[in-house]
């Protein structure tokens, strides 16, 4: 195994929202910061401790909090952010449901909440309310009280069944 010096940069390749990116990073740089540097500003830095979920993305089909992933750990991986959900200017059904059910207020947690919901519904297309609550437990919202978020995930589940 090669030892990387403190200030040495490492070249990594990422596929983000279907597009290939190549960048150089310091080994200690977190994925959340690389994503933001590349222009994916929906990935929010909330707590840097994995408690809030504002930085949630889907990496290789799994929900991850990008503040807990070193960028070099993501080398060669596929990453989906909220920017990658809409197609041809049309919102994804989960985004539509969040809009329809007023499942946001300040919006800071919303991208992470949507990405966690996306992952949850990909794993369980018909979750119960308890399963939704458990699935979103690692994502915090300080504004909404969660009920509209729960309703949005229920609606998105129904919308996705129609697709």
C-alpha positions as CSV (number, residue, x, y, z in Angstrom):
1,X,0.0,0.0,0.0
2,X,1.3,3.4,-1.0
3,X,1.8,6.0,1.8
4,X,0.3,9.3,0.8
5,X,2.0,12.4,2.1
6,X,0.0,15.0,4.0
7,X,-0.2,17.6,1.2
8,X,-0.2,15.1,-1.7
9,X,-3.3,15.1,-3.8
10,X,-4.9,12.0,-5.2
11,X,-6.8,11.8,-8.5
12,X,-10.3,10.3,-8.2
13,X,-13.1,9.6,-10.6
14,X,-16.7,9.9,-9.7
15,X,-19.9,9.4,-11.7
16,X,-22.3,12.0,-10.4
17,X,-25.9,12.0,-11.7
18,X,-24.8,10.0,-14.7
19,X,-21.9,12.3,-15.7
20,X,-18.2,11.4,-15.2
21,X,-16.0,13.7,-13.1
22,X,-12.3,13.6,-12.4
23,X,-10.7,15.7,-9.7
24,X,-7.7,15.8,-7.4
25,X,-8.3,15.8,-3.7
26,X,-6.3,15.7,-0.5
27,X,-6.8,12.3,1.1
28,X,-8.5,13.8,4.2
29,X,-11.1,15.7,2.1
30,X,-14.7,14.7,2.7
31,X,-17.1,13.7,-0.1
32,X,-19.5,16.4,0.9
33,X,-16.9,19.1,0.2
34,X,-15.9,17.6,-3.1
35,X,-19.5,17.5,-4.2
36,X,-20.1,21.1,-3.3
37,X,-16.8,22.1,-5.0
38,X,-18.1,20.4,-8.1
39,X,-21.3,22.5,-8.0
40,X,-23.7,20.2,-6.3
41,X,-24.8,22.7,-3.7
42,X,-27.9,20.8,-2.7
43,X,-25.6,18.6,-0.7
44,X,-25.6,20.6,2.5
45,X,-23.0,20.7,5.3
46,X,-25.2,20.6,8.4
47,X,-23.3,19.0,11.3
48,X,-20.2,17.3,10.0
49,X,-20.9,14.5,12.5
50,X,-23.6,12.4,10.5
51,X,-26.3,13.4,12.9
52,X,-28.5,15.6,10.7
53,X,-28.6,14.0,7.2
54,X,-28.5,17.2,5.3
55,X,-25.6,15.8,3.2
56,X,-27.4,12.5,2.3
57,X,-26.7,11.2,-1.2
58,X,-27.1,7.8,-2.8
59,X,-23.8,6.1,-3.6
60,X,-23.8,2.9,-5.5
61,X,-27.4,2.3,-4.5
62,X,-26.9,2.9,-0.8
63,X,-27.9,5.9,1.2
64,X,-24.8,7.6,2.7
65,X,-24.1,10.7,4.7
66,X,-21.4,12.3,2.6
67,X,-19.9,14.0,5.6
68,X,-18.7,10.6,6.8
69,X,-17.2,9.5,3.5
70,X,-13.7,10.4,2.5
71,X,-13.6,11.5,-1.2
72,X,-11.0,8.8,-1.9
73,X,-13.4,6.2,-0.6
74,X,-15.9,7.3,-3.3
75,X,-13.3,6.9,-6.1
76,X,-15.0,5.0,-9.0
77,X,-18.4,5.1,-7.4
78,X,-21.8,6.3,-8.8
79,X,-23.4,9.1,-6.8
80,X,-26.9,10.5,-7.1
81,X,-27.8,13.9,-5.6
82,X,-31.1,15.7,-5.7
83,X,-30.0,17.5,-8.8
84,X,-29.9,14.2,-10.6
85,X,-33.5,13.2,-9.8
86,X,-35.4,15.5,-12.2
87,X,-35.4,14.7,-15.9
88,X,-36.0,17.0,-18.8
89,X,-37.1,19.8,-16.4
90,X,-39.7,17.6,-14.8
91,X,-39.5,17.0,-11.1
92,X,-39.1,13.4,-9.8
93,X,-42.3,12.1,-8.2
94,X,-40.7,12.4,-4.7
95,X,-39.8,16.0,-5.4
96,X,-43.4,16.6,-6.6
97,X,-44.8,15.0,-3.5
98,X,-42.7,17.2,-1.2
99,X,-44.0,20.2,-3.1
100,X,-47.6,19.0,-3.1
101,X,-47.6,18.1,0.6
102,X,-45.7,21.2,1.8
103,X,-43.0,19.0,3.3
104,X,-40.5,21.8,3.6
105,X,-40.1,25.1,5.2
106,X,-36.6,26.5,5.3
107,X,-35.5,23.9,2.9
108,X,-32.1,23.2,4.4
109,X,-32.8,19.5,5.2
110,X,-35.0,19.0,2.1
111,X,-32.4,17.6,-0.4
112,X,-31.1,15.1,2.2
113,X,-34.6,14.2,3.2
114,X,-35.6,13.7,-0.5
115,X,-32.5,11.5,-1.1
116,X,-33.2,9.4,2.0
117,X,-36.8,9.0,0.8
118,X,-35.6,8.0,-2.6
119,X,-33.4,5.3,-1.2
120,X,-36.1,4.2,1.2
121,X,-38.7,3.8,-1.6
122,X,-36.1,2.0,-3.8
123,X,-35.7,-0.5,-0.9
124,X,-39.4,-0.6,0.1
125,X,-41.8,0.7,-2.5
126,X,-44.8,0.5,-0.1
127,X,-43.6,1.4,3.4
128,X,-45.9,1.7,6.3
129,X,-45.9,5.0,8.3
130,X,-43.7,3.4,11.0
131,X,-41.3,2.2,8.3
132,X,-41.2,5.7,6.8
133,X,-40.5,7.2,10.3
134,X,-37.7,4.6,10.9
135,X,-36.3,5.1,7.4
136,X,-36.0,8.8,7.9
137,X,-34.9,8.7,11.5
138,X,-31.3,9.7,10.7
139,X,-32.4,12.9,8.9
140,X,-33.4,15.8,11.1
141,X,-35.7,18.7,10.3
142,X,-36.0,21.6,12.7
143,X,-39.0,23.3,11.0
144,X,-41.7,21.0,9.9
145,X,-42.6,18.6,12.6
146,X,-42.2,15.8,10.1
147,X,-45.9,15.0,9.5
148,X,-45.9,16.6,6.0
149,X,-42.7,14.8,5.2
150,X,-44.3,11.5,6.2
151,X,-47.3,12.4,4.0
152,X,-45.0,13.3,1.1
153,X,-43.3,9.9,1.2
154,X,-46.6,8.2,1.3
155,X,-47.8,10.2,-1.7
156,X,-44.5,9.6,-3.5
157,X,-44.9,5.8,-3.0
158,X,-48.3,6.0,-4.7
159,X,-47.0,8.2,-7.5
160,X,-44.1,5.8,-8.2
161,X,-46.4,2.8,-8.4
162,X,-48.1,4.7,-11.3
163,X,-44.9,5.1,-13.2
